[in-house]
Amino acid sequence: MISPTAAGAKPFLPMGKAYRSSGWELFKIYLLPEYVGRGIGKELLHRREGFLQERDARSCRAYMHLRNKLARRFYFRNGLKRAKELDRWPSSVCFANRL
């Protein structure tokens, strides 16, 4: 069970016109530092992916600051791939996957 004091997540959001093609954006997953490395973030991400699959979503993406190595490593290890063509700002990077 995930403790509400240990973890939080903001919802996936439909992506503009891509919403019609079942694309969604993960807005945020965050953990208190003492809970990093315990599998909680992975569980949150997989729960969100299950939620999207139940709604016939076909893809999702997540944006993070270019310097956020922890987040970049987390998404890569959990199956999202770097999607340079989707980067929005010079200081951000995008990771995406097909569901």
N, CA, C and O atoms as CSV, one atom per row, in Angstrom:
chain,resi,resn,atom,element,x,y,z
A,1,MET,N,N,0.841,-1.184,0.000
A,1,MET,CA,C,0.000,0.000,0.000
A,1,MET,C,C,0.880,1.239,0.000
A,1,MET,O,O,1.921,1.272,0.655
A,2,ILE,N,N,0.457,2.253,-0.736
A,2,ILE,CA,C,1.221,3.493,-0.833
A,2,ILE,C,C,0.727,4.453,0.234
A,2,ILE,O,O,-0.470,4.721,0.338
A,3,SER,N,N,1.653,4.964,1.020
A,3,SER,CA,C,1.308,5.934,2.051
A,3,SER,C,C,1.099,7.308,1.426
A,3,SER,O,O,1.941,7.754,0.646
A,4,PRO,N,N,-0.004,7.994,1.747
A,4,PRO,CA,C,-0.215,9.335,1.191
A,4,PRO,C,C,0.823,10.336,1.689
A,4,PRO,O,O,0.994,11.390,1.076
A,5,THR,N,N,1.505,10.043,2.761
A,5,THR,CA,C,2.551,10.950,3.229
A,5,THR,C,C,3.867,10.696,2.520
A,5,THR,O,O,4.795,11.497,2.630
A,6,ALA,N,N,3.958,9.583,1.788
A,6,ALA,CA,C,5.206,9.223,1.118
A,6,ALA,C,C,5.203,9.577,-0.357
A,6,ALA,O,O,6.266,9.790,-0.942
A,7,ALA,N,N,4.039,9.642,-0.965
A,7,ALA,CA,C,3.996,9.796,-2.406
A,7,ALA,C,C,2.804,10.618,-2.834
A,7,ALA,O,O,1.819,10.752,-2.108
A,8,GLY,N,N,2.914,11.160,-4.019
A,8,GLY,CA,C,1.799,11.887,-4.597
A,8,GLY,C,C,1.908,11.835,-6.099
A,8,GLY,O,O,2.984,11.580,-6.641
A,9,ALA,N,N,0.819,12.071,-6.769
A,9,ALA,CA,C,0.825,12.102,-8.227
A,9,ALA,C,C,-0.262,13.046,-8.688
A,9,ALA,O,O,-1.344,13.109,-8.103
A,10,LYS,N,N,0.037,13.774,-9.738
A,10,LYS,CA,C,-0.995,14.567,-10.389
A,10,LYS,C,C,-1.458,13.763,-11.593
A,10,LYS,O,O,-0.712,12.931,-12.109
A,11,PRO,N,N,-2.676,14.004,-12.041
A,11,PRO,CA,C,-3.261,13.122,-13.057
A,11,PRO,C,C,-2.630,13.259,-14.429
A,11,PRO,O,O,-1.957,14.240,-14.748
A,12,PHE,N,N,-2.881,12.223,-15.229
A,12,PHE,CA,C,-2.588,12.309,-16.642
A,12,PHE,C,C,-3.602,13.277,-17.236
A,12,PHE,O,O,-4.762,13.296,-16.824
A,13,LEU,N,N,-3.179,14.059,-18.179
A,13,LEU,CA,C,-4.064,15.010,-18.832
A,13,LEU,C,C,-4.112,14.725,-20.326
A,13,LEU,O,O,-3.085,14.383,-20.914
A,14,PRO,N,N,-5.279,14.858,-20.959
A,14,PRO,CA,C,-5.330,14.685,-22.407
A,14,PRO,C,C,-4.465,15.740,-23.082
A,14,PRO,O,O,-4.363,16.864,-22.590
A,15,MET,N,N,-3.841,15.393,-24.206
A,15,MET,CA,C,-2.921,16.302,-24.876
A,15,MET,C,C,-3.586,16.957,-26.078
A,15,MET,O,O,-3.535,16.402,-27.175
A,16,GLY,N,N,-4.203,18.108,-25.909
A,16,GLY,CA,C,-4.758,18.884,-27.012
A,16,GLY,C,C,-5.413,18.038,-28.090
A,16,GLY,O,O,-6.261,17.196,-27.797
A,17,LYS,N,N,-5.018,18.263,-29.340
A,17,LYS,CA,C,-5.570,17.509,-30.461
A,17,LYS,C,C,-5.253,16.026,-30.334
A,17,LYS,O,O,-6.014,15.183,-30.810
A,18,ALA,N,N,-4.131,15.705,-29.692
A,18,ALA,CA,C,-3.747,14.298,-29.537
A,18,ALA,C,C,-4.756,13.539,-28.681
A,18,ALA,O,O,-4.793,12.309,-28.710
A,19,TYR,N,N,-5.573,14.264,-27.921
A,19,TYR,CA,C,-6.589,13.608,-27.102
A,19,TYR,C,C,-7.481,12.726,-27.955
A,19,TYR,O,O,-7.876,11.634,-27.544
A,20,ARG,N,N,-7.791,13.213,-29.144
A,20,ARG,CA,C,-8.639,12.438,-30.043
A,20,ARG,C,C,-7.969,11.130,-30.460
A,20,ARG,O,O,-8.645,10.169,-30.827
A,21,SER,N,N,-6.647,11.099,-30.402
A,21,SER,CA,C,-5.943,9.863,-30.748
A,21,SER,C,C,-5.467,9.135,-29.494
A,21,SER,O,O,-4.552,8.314,-29.549
A,22,SER,N,N,-6.094,9.444,-28.376
A,22,SER,CA,C,-5.836,8.755,-27.108
A,22,SER,C,C,-4.428,8.953,-26.572
A,22,SER,O,O,-3.831,8.010,-26.053
A,23,GLY,N,N,-3.891,10.146,-26.686
A,23,GLY,CA,C,-2.599,10.462,-26.092
A,23,GLY,C,C,-2.803,11.229,-24.795
A,23,GLY,O,O,-3.674,12.095,-24.719
A,24,TRP,N,N,-2.012,10.922,-23.777
A,24,TRP,CA,C,-2.165,11.548,-22.473
A,24,TRP,C,C,-0.814,11.980,-21.934
A,24,TRP,O,O,0.218,11.412,-22.289
A,25,GLU,N,N,-0.828,12.990,-21.072
A,25,GLU,CA,C,0.389,13.493,-20.458
A,25,GLU,C,C,0.369,13.245,-18.956
A,25,GLU,O,O,-0.590,13.603,-18.272
A,26,LEU,N,N,1.421,12.639,-18.454
A,26,LEU,CA,C,1.587,12.471,-17.015
A,26,LEU,C,C,2.068,13.800,-16.473
A,26,LEU,O,O,3.115,14.297,-16.888
A,27,PHE,N,N,1.320,14.379,-15.551
A,27,PHE,CA,C,1.672,15.713,-15.098
A,27,PHE,C,C,2.765,15.709,-14.035
A,27,PHE,O,O,3.669,16.541,-14.114
A,28,LYS,N,N,2.732,14.832,-13.062
A,28,LYS,CA,C,3.812,14.750,-12.080
A,28,LYS,C,C,3.679,13.504,-11.214
A,28,LYS,O,O,2.575,13.083,-10.868
A,29,ILE,N,N,4.815,12.931,-10.876
A,29,ILE,CA,C,4.916,11.934,-9.812
A,29,ILE,C,C,6.012,12.460,-8.902
A,29,ILE,O,O,7.075,12.850,-9.383
A,30,TYR,N,N,5.778,12.479,-7.616
A,30,TYR,CA,C,6.813,12.965,-6.709
A,30,TYR,C,C,6.801,12.151,-5.422
A,30,TYR,O,O,5.763,11.652,-4.987
A,31,LEU,N,N,7.986,12.031,-4.825
A,31,LEU,CA,C,8.155,11.282,-3.579
A,31,LEU,C,C,9.001,12.091,-2.619
A,31,LEU,O,O,9.840,12.887,-3.042
A,32,LEU,N,N,8.787,11.895,-1.346
A,32,LEU,CA,C,9.705,12.442,-0.358
A,32,LEU,C,C,11.033,11.713,-0.519
A,32,LEU,O,O,11.043,10.512,-0.789
A,33,PRO,N,N,12.151,12.411,-0.359
A,33,PRO,CA,C,13.459,11.790,-0.600
A,33,PRO,C,C,13.684,10.473,0.132
A,33,PRO,O,O,14.308,9.567,-0.419
A,34,GLU,N,N,13.197,10.350,1.341
A,34,GLU,CA,C,13.430,9.119,2.101
A,34,GLU,C,C,12.675,7.907,1.541
A,34,GLU,O,O,12.906,6.781,1.982
A,35,TYR,N,N,11.776,8.129,0.575
A,35,TYR,CA,C,11.021,7.028,-0.011
A,35,TYR,C,C,11.490,6.671,-1.422
A,35,TYR,O,O,10.987,5.716,-2.014
A,36,VAL,N,N,12.437,7.420,-1.961
A,36,VAL,CA,C,12.982,7.123,-3.289
A,36,VAL,C,C,13.743,5.798,-3.228
A,36,VAL,O,O,14.457,5.531,-2.262
A,37,GLY,N,N,13.587,4.975,-4.259
A,37,GLY,CA,C,14.288,3.701,-4.330
A,37,GLY,C,C,13.561,2.533,-3.689
A,37,GLY,O,O,14.131,1.451,-3.554
A,38,ARG,N,N,12.318,2.732,-3.292
A,38,ARG,CA,C,11.541,1.664,-2.645
A,38,ARG,C,C,10.466,1.066,-3.553
A,38,ARG,O,O,9.679,0.232,-3.106
A,39,GLY,N,N,10.423,1.474,-4.804
A,39,GLY,CA,C,9.435,0.936,-5.737
A,39,GLY,C,C,8.103,1.666,-5.737
A,39,GLY,O,O,7.183,1.272,-6.455
A,40,ILE,N,N,7.984,2.719,-4.947
A,40,ILE,CA,C,6.712,3.437,-4.840
A,40,ILE,C,C,6.399,4.202,-6.123
A,40,ILE,O,O,5.267,4.176,-6.604
A,41,GLY,N,N,7.398,4.879,-6.672
A,41,GLY,CA,C,7.191,5.608,-7.927
A,41,GLY,C,C,6.805,4.675,-9.056
A,41,GLY,O,O,5.926,4.985,-9.861
A,42,LYS,N,N,7.460,3.540,-9.111
A,42,LYS,CA,C,7.151,2.538,-10.135
A,42,LYS,C,C,5.709,2.068,-9.990
A,42,LYS,O,O,5.000,1.924,-10.986
A,43,GLU,N,N,5.275,1.830,-8.767
A,43,GLU,CA,C,3.894,1.403,-8.533
A,43,GLU,C,C,2.910,2.499,-8.964
A,43,GLU,O,O,1.898,2.205,-9.600
A,44,LEU,N,N,3.198,3.739,-8.626
A,44,LEU,CA,C,2.329,4.846,-9.046
A,44,LEU,C,C,2.237,4.919,-10.571
A,44,LEU,O,O,1.149,5.063,-11.128
A,45,LEU,N,N,3.382,4.818,-11.237
A,45,LEU,CA,C,3.400,4.889,-12.696
A,45,LEU,C,C,2.601,3.740,-13.304
A,45,LEU,O,O,1.818,3.959,-14.228
A,46,HIS,N,N,2.783,2.526,-12.805
A,46,HIS,CA,C,2.055,1.381,-13.359
A,46,HIS,C,C,0.556,1.474,-13.084
A,46,HIS,O,O,-0.251,1.049,-13.911
A,47,ARG,N,N,0.183,2.016,-11.947
A,47,ARG,CA,C,-1.252,2.227,-11.677
A,47,ARG,C,C,-1.837,3.227,-12.668
A,47,ARG,O,O,-2.942,3.035,-13.176
A,48,ARG,N,N,-1.093,4.287,-12.937
A,48,ARG,CA,C,-1.563,5.291,-13.906
A,48,ARG,C,C,-1.671,4.692,-15.300
A,48,ARG,O,O,-2.627,4.974,-16.022
A,49,GLU,N,N,-0.706,3.873,-15.684
A,49,GLU,CA,C,-0.768,3.241,-16.998
A,49,GLU,C,C,-1.981,2.319,-17.089
A,49,GLU,O,O,-2.651,2.280,-18.121
A,50,GLY,N,N,-2.266,1.584,-16.030
A,50,GLY,CA,C,-3.455,0.736,-16.011
A,50,GLY,C,C,-4.730,1.554,-16.153
A,50,GLY,O,O,-5.652,1.170,-16.873
A,51,PHE,N,N,-4.770,2.681,-15.460
A,51,PHE,CA,C,-5.910,3.601,-15.544
A,51,PHE,C,C,-6.118,4.049,-16.987
A,51,PHE,O,O,-7.249,4.084,-17.472
A,52,LEU,N,N,-5.034,4.390,-17.669
A,52,LEU,CA,C,-5.134,4.856,-19.052
A,52,LEU,C,C,-5.541,3.740,-20.003
A,52,LEU,O,O,-6.344,3.960,-20.910
A,53,GLN,N,N,-5.000,2.559,-19.805
A,53,GLN,CA,C,-5.348,1.437,-20.669
A,53,GLN,C,C,-6.832,1.104,-20.556
A,53,GLN,O,O,-7.460,0.730,-21.546
A,54,GLU,N,N,-7.391,1.237,-19.366
A,54,GLU,CA,C,-8.827,1.014,-19.181
A,54,GLU,C,C,-9.650,2.024,-19.965
A,54,GLU,O,O,-10.817,1.770,-20.265
A,55,ARG,N,N,-9.070,3.142,-20.293
A,55,ARG,CA,C,-9.748,4.195,-21.045
A,55,ARG,C,C,-9.301,4.239,-22.501
A,55,ARG,O,O,-9.483,5.243,-23.189
A,56,ASP,N,N,-8.720,3.148,-22.955
A,56,ASP,CA,C,-8.286,2.994,-24.350
A,56,ASP,C,C,-7.225,3.988,-24.793
A,56,ASP,O,O,-7.129,4.311,-25.977
A,57,ALA,N,N,-6.438,4.469,-23.859
A,57,ALA,CA,C,-5.318,5.342,-24.228
A,57,ALA,C,C,-4.273,4.510,-24.959
A,57,ALA,O,O,-4.075,3.332,-24.662
A,58,ARG,N,N,-3.619,5.134,-25.906
A,58,ARG,CA,C,-2.593,4.423,-26.667
A,58,ARG,C,C,-1.189,4.910,-26.374
A,58,ARG,O,O,-0.219,4.232,-26.714
A,59,SER,N,N,-1.059,6.083,-25.744
A,59,SER,CA,C,0.274,6.603,-25.455
A,59,SER,C,C,0.211,7.575,-24.282
A,59,SER,O,O,-0.848,8.098,-23.935
A,60,CYS,N,N,1.371,7.797,-23.686
A,60,CYS,CA,C,1.479,8.828,-22.660
A,60,CYS,C,C,2.875,9.431,-22.747
A,60,CYS,O,O,3.794,8.837,-23.311
A,61,ARG,N,N,3.012,10.618,-22.180
A,61,ARG,CA,C,4.302,11.290,-22.172
A,61,ARG,C,C,4.474,12.034,-20.864
A,61,ARG,O,O,3.504,12.350,-20.174
A,62,ALA,N,N,5.714,12.305,-20.540
A,62,ALA,CA,C,6.044,13.041,-19.314
A,62,ALA,C,C,7.157,14.032,-19.635
A,62,ALA,O,O,8.123,13.693,-20.319
A,63,TYR,N,N,7.016,15.247,-19.142
A,63,TYR,CA,C,8.039,16.284,-19.320
A,63,TYR,C,C,8.737,16.532,-17.994
A,63,TYR,O,O,8.122,16.441,-16.932
A,64,MET,N,N,9.999,16.841,-18.060
A,64,MET,CA,C,10.760,17.174,-16.857
A,64,MET,C,C,11.881,18.128,-17.231
A,64,MET,O,O,12.229,18.269,-18.404
A,65,HIS,N,N,12.441,18.781,-16.219
A,65,HIS,CA,C,13.558,19.692,-16.446
A,65,HIS,C,C,14.751,18.905,-16.948
A,65,HIS,O,O,15.006,17.790,-16.494
A,66,LEU,N,N,15.469,19.480,-17.869
A,66,LEU,CA,C,16.640,18.850,-18.463
A,66,LEU,C,C,17.640,18.366,-17.420
A,66,LEU,O,O,18.272,17.326,-17.602
A,67,ARG,N,N,17.787,19.108,-16.339
A,67,ARG,CA,C,18.761,18.754,-15.302
A,67,ARG,C,C,18.240,17.755,-14.267
A,67,ARG,O,O,18.983,17.355,-13.370
A,68,ASN,N,N,16.999,17.356,-14.379
A,68,ASN,CA,C,16.423,16.425,-13.411
A,68,ASN,C,C,16.818,14.992,-13.778
A,68,ASN,O,O,16.023,14.240,-14.341
A,69,LYS,N,N,18.056,14.632,-13.449
A,69,LYS,CA,C,18.588,13.316,-13.812
A,69,LYS,C,C,17.832,12.179,-13.138
A,69,LYS,O,O,17.662,11.113,-13.731
A,70,LEU,N,N,17.380,12.392,-11.920
A,70,LEU,CA,C,16.639,11.354,-11.201
A,70,LEU,C,C,15.351,10.998,-11.948
A,70,LEU,O,O,15.045,9.820,-12.132
A,71,ALA,N,N,14.598,12.014,-12.379
A,71,ALA,CA,C,13.350,11.771,-13.116
A,71,ALA,C,C,13.634,11.139,-14.470
A,71,ALA,O,O,12.944,10.205,-14.878
A,72,ARG,N,N,14.640,11.640,-15.163
A,72,ARG,CA,C,14.979,11.075,-16.473
A,72,ARG,C,C,15.342,9.600,-16.344
A,72,ARG,O,O,14.892,8.784,-17.149
A,73,ARG,N,N,16.134,9.251,-15.362
A,73,ARG,CA,C,16.537,7.860,-15.138
A,73,ARG,C,C,15.314,7.001,-14.763
A,73,ARG,O,O,15.177,5.869,-15.227
A,74,PHE,N,N,14.431,7.556,-13.917
A,74,PHE,CA,C,13.225,6.833,-13.496
A,74,PHE,C,C,12.354,6.458,-14.694
A,74,PHE,O,O,11.971,5.298,-14.845
A,75,TYR,N,N,12.041,7.433,-15.545
A,75,TYR,CA,C,11.164,7.142,-16.680
A,75,TYR,C,C,11.826,6.184,-17.666
A,75,TYR,O,O,11.167,5.295,-18.204
A,76,PHE,N,N,13.115,6.360,-17.903
A,76,PHE,CA,C,13.825,5.454,-18.802
A,76,PHE,C,C,13.789,4.026,-18.269
A,76,PHE,O,O,13.514,3.091,-19.020
A,77,ARG,N,N,14.062,3.852,-16.988
A,77,ARG,CA,C,14.054,2.512,-16.388
A,77,ARG,C,C,12.669,1.877,-16.388
A,77,ARG,O,O,12.546,0.656,-16.299
A,78,ASN,N,N,11.642,2.688,-16.487
A,78,ASN,CA,C,10.274,2.183,-16.459
A,78,ASN,C,C,9.617,2.165,-17.832
A,78,ASN,O,O,8.391,2.156,-17.944
A,79,GLY,N,N,10.443,2.161,-18.876
A,79,GLY,CA,C,9.932,1.900,-20.217
A,79,GLY,C,C,9.606,3.091,-21.089
A,79,GLY,O,O,9.287,2.906,-22.263
A,80,LEU,N,N,9.671,4.308,-20.568
A,80,LEU,CA,C,9.428,5.457,-21.422
A,80,LEU,C,C,10.720,5.783,-22.158
A,80,LEU,O,O,11.810,5.643,-21.602
A,81,LYS,N,N,10.602,6.209,-23.388
A,81,LYS,CA,C,11.756,6.510,-24.226
A,81,LYS,C,C,11.856,8.016,-24.474
A,81,LYS,O,O,10.846,8.717,-24.536
A,82,ARG,N,N,13.058,8.484,-24.612
A,82,ARG,CA,C,13.304,9.899,-24.900
A,82,ARG,C,C,12.645,10.242,-26.227
A,82,ARG,O,O,12.837,9.533,-27.215
A,83,ALA,N,N,11.869,11.321,-26.262
A,83,ALA,CA,C,11.153,11.755,-27.465
A,83,ALA,C,C,11.545,13.190,-27.782
A,83,ALA,O,O,10.797,14.123,-27.491
A,84,LYS,N,N,12.720,13.365,-28.377
A,84,LYS,CA,C,13.244,14.716,-28.652
A,84,LYS,C,C,12.291,15.556,-29.476
A,84,LYS,O,O,12.215,16.771,-29.290
A,85,GLU,N,N,11.559,14.921,-30.389
A,85,GLU,CA,C,10.645,15.664,-31.252
A,85,GLU,C,C,9.479,16.283,-30.485
A,85,GLU,O,O,8.779,17.146,-31.015
A,86,LEU,N,N,9.266,15.850,-29.242
A,86,LEU,CA,C,8.170,16.377,-28.428
A,86,LEU,C,C,8.621,17.412,-27.401
A,86,LEU,O,O,7.788,17.958,-26.678
A,87,ASP,N,N,9.919,17.692,-27.321
A,87,ASP,CA,C,10.409,18.699,-26.373
A,87,ASP,C,C,9.731,20.035,-26.651
A,87,ASP,O,O,9.574,20.437,-27.804
A,88,ARG,N,N,9.333,20.717,-25.582
A,88,ARG,CA,C,8.615,21.984,-25.731
A,88,ARG,C,C,9.498,23.201,-25.497
A,88,ARG,O,O,9.345,24.218,-26.174
A,89,TRP,N,N,10.411,23.106,-24.553
A,89,TRP,CA,C,11.229,24.240,-24.157
A,89,TRP,C,C,12.693,23.817,-24.108
A,89,TRP,O,O,12.982,22.633,-23.930
A,90,PRO,N,N,13.616,24.752,-24.262
A,90,PRO,CA,C,15.044,24.386,-24.229
A,90,PRO,C,C,15.480,23.730,-22.923
A,90,PRO,O,O,16.443,22.963,-22.915
A,91,SER,N,N,14.796,24.013,-21.830
A,91,SER,CA,C,15.208,23.472,-20.530
A,91,SER,C,C,14.442,22.213,-20.129
A,91,SER,O,O,14.602,21.732,-19.008
A,92,SER,N,N,13.605,21.666,-21.033
A,92,SER,CA,C,12.836,20.475,-20.675
A,92,SER,C,C,13.112,19.343,-21.651
A,92,SER,O,O,13.571,19.557,-22.773
A,93,VAL,N,N,12.822,18.147,-21.197
A,93,VAL,CA,C,12.920,16.960,-22.040
A,93,VAL,C,C,11.614,16.186,-21.919
A,93,VAL,O,O,10.889,16.317,-20.933
A,94,CYS,N,N,11.327,15.384,-22.931
A,94,CYS,CA,C,10.106,14.589,-22.936
A,94,CYS,C,C,10.449,13.114,-23.062
A,94,CYS,O,O,11.314,12.728,-23.849
A,95,PHE,N,N,9.761,12.296,-22.277
A,95,PHE,CA,C,9.828,10.849,-22.399
A,95,PHE,C,C,8.410,10.385,-22.739
A,95,PHE,O,O,7.439,10.935,-22.220
A,96,ALA,N,N,8.286,9.388,-23.600
A,96,ALA,CA,C,6.959,8.926,-24.014
A,96,ALA,C,C,6.967,7.418,-24.186
A,96,ALA,O,O,8.023,6.800,-24.320
A,97,ASN,N,N,5.780,6.836,-24.181
A,97,ASN,CA,C,5.651,5.410,-24.475
A,97,ASN,C,C,4.291,5.099,-25.075
A,97,ASN,O,O,3.345,5.880,-24.970
A,98,ARG,N,N,4.223,3.949,-25.700
A,98,ARG,CA,C,2.965,3.412,-26.215
A,98,ARG,C,C,2.424,2.459,-25.166
A,98,ARG,O,O,3.185,1.719,-24.542
A,99,LEU,N,N,1.141,2.475,-24.973
A,99,LEU,CA,C,0.519,1.598,-23.972
A,99,LEU,C,C,-0.022,0.344,-24.637
A,99,LEU,O,O,-0.583,-0.519,-23.963
